[in-house]
Amino acid sequence: MADTTGLQLLSKLDADGRLTVSLAEQVLPAPTRHEVLLRVDAAPINPSDLGLLFGPADIDNAEFADGTIVARMPDPAVRAMAARHGEAMPVGNEGAGTVIAAGDAPEAQALLGKLVACVPGGMYAQYRIVDARACMELPEGITAEQGAAAYVNPLTALGFVETMRREGHTALVHTAAASNLGQMLVKICKEDNVGLVNVVRNPAQVAILRGIGAEHVVDTSSDSFLADLAVALEATGATMAFDAIGGGKLVSQILTAMEQVANEGAAYSRYGSNSAKKAFIYGALDLSPTVLTRNFGFTWDVAGWLLTPFMVKIGEHGVERLRQRVRDGLTTTFASHYKARVSLEQVLTREAAVDYNARRTGEKYLIVPNG
């Protein structure tokens, strides 16, 4: 088989703070052994992808010309990202595509002509060579669009519930809860009979979650937010939170409300309640500092959560168990919805970039690299 040529999206940060996002031609050799060559049919733009694509760069005031975006990165971010200076980095964690060539290993040959989903990175490209053993064959009748987001959001949502159980908690709080991931979590918790408190930021998002059957939804824009949060925590018994926002005081408010509920009717202790309260920060929708006001006792923990370390922790069989659940529910529990579909070239237009980089809940973009 001859080499395959196609376009790939790259993000490069220079030491002077200049961020350049552009398309480049790549030449891929014929796959060997366990490798397969994918024609990438669909790849979602997730918040984690935007972290590599743009990070905190000023996209609103960027230069858009000749299919290239040039933006300025804030000085603190430039220093923090010194390891990537001068390196043109491929973007796009996950996607779905058709296997058009395969190495000689049985696992690779078995996927020839099949539609698969994978999360190898670099999926904002027309073609991609990946390890067949890391591919998930999509069920008959599933389209590339339906399978494009079969990894990050579904496994993250399932990972929240799995983490909750492993750490001895019984109910959850989730922020930015009207997102695609949040809607999946609502459905999972209903299926698994797990209490869930959904935190959103406006009445429209409350309506979205009520419409899919969410029972406990609280709105941070409401004057009664803190009181509503305490009522929902008491009703569910939630003592673990997963926060997609990161910056600001919301994590602190959640821990404080958990402590308030735990202390109701209890004797005074200057150390606070013995109720174990934990918040995982897994996103960065707000890049400002996380502010903790220490009025929730001493039995608490705030940590980060990432999908890949979680998958390593539960092992190959645990991951496959979750993947099978995803395959079974791609058109129901784990269905993703998109505001717009764009080509690789359209990703680099001002209109599209400013819109998808706004990271508004429920307005995910899908890239269709081959039209």
Secondary structure, DSSP 8 states (H G I E B T S, - for coil): ---EEEEEEEEEE-TTSEEEEEEEEEEE----TTEEEEEEEEEEE-HHHHHHHTTT---TT-EEETTEEEEE--HHHHHHTGGGBT-EEE--S-EEEEEEEE-SSHHHHTTTT-EEEE--S--SBSEEEEEGGG-EE--TT--HHHHTTSSHHHHHHHHHHHHHHHTT--EEEEESTTSHHHHHHHHHHHHHT-EEEEEESSHHHHHHHHHTT-SEEEETTSTTHHHHHHHHHHHHT--EEEES-EEESHHHHHHHHHHHHHHTT----TT--S--EEEEE---SEEEEE---S-S-SSEEEEE--HHHHHHHHHHHHHHHHHHHHHHTTTTTT----SEEE-HHHHTSHHHHHHHTT--TT--EEE-TT-
